[in-house]
Amino acid sequence: MIILQGTETYPNLASGTTSTGAPLFAFFVSPSAPCGASLPFTLTVNYTGNGAHPVVLSFAVQVGRAGGAPQRFSYAGPAVAIPDADPAGVDIPLPVSFTGGVSSLVFSLDGTACNTDLGSTTVGVDHSWVGDLTFQLTSPTGRRATLIDAAGGTGNSGGNFCQTVLTDSAPDSIQDVTIDQAPFTGAFSPLQALSTFAGDTAGGTWVLHVTDSAFLDTGSVRAFSIALGGFTCGP
C-alpha cells in the first residue's frame, strides 16, 4: 500500500459542525493485495488548543466488497463432554480453509432431530440445565466473542440446544429465552456481536470454548458450525 495523500489541512469549524468540501486523503493498493485483507490505518489529528496532545484514531479499510455465498464449516469430531462446574471448561477446535477476510459470520449449534431428551444424541448440545453454560468463539487470529452466557438466566433449566442459529440480524437475543422454548430452535442474536470478526482472517483453526458453572447437570457438545461470508474484488 502507498499513501498518495496523507496530510490535509482543514478550515476552522465551529463546534458541532462538519465540512463536506474538505480535502480528501488518498492511497493506492497493489492489485496483488489479497481480496478481503484488512488494511490498518492511523489518523493523527492536531488542532488549535490541543497543545502537545494530538488525537490518535485507529481504523481499518477492507480490500474489496462483501459478496458471494457464505461457506459453512461444521465440526465433524466426536461428542465433547463439558466439564461439570469447572471454570477451565473445554476447547473444541474447528479447522477452516477459507481465503481472505470475513465480511459476515453466523454461528449455529446444529442437530438432526430436536428434542429436550436427557443425553440426546441428535441435538447440537445436550445439557440438562443450559443456564449453566457459557460459549465463547475465538478466531485464528485471537479475536474473541462471547456468544452465550447463561441463556435465559442461571435458573434456566431448559434442556439442550438444537438448530440454534446465532446471527446479528435476529431481533431476539439468546440471552432472553425462556425455559419453555427449549431446545431453543430458531434464530437469535448472540450476547456479543459476531461483527467482532468482520475483516478478520478466517483461514486456520477456530476454537469454541464451553464452560459449565454449576454442579450436577451435565452434557456434551455434539454439532456446531460457522457460516463465513467473504469479499469479492474486481469489476
Secondary structure, 3 states (H helix, E strand, C coil): CEEEECCCCCCCCCCCCCCCCCCCCEEECCCCCCCCCEEEEEEEECCCCCCCCCEEEEEEEECCEEEEEEEEEECCCCCEECCCCEEEEEEEEEEECCCCECCEEEEEECECCCCCCCCCCCECEEECCHHHEEEEEECCCCCEEEEEECCCCCCCCCCCECCEEECCCCCCEHHHCCHHHCCCCEEEECCCCHHHHCCCECCEEEEEEEEECCCCCCEEECCEEEEEEEEECCC
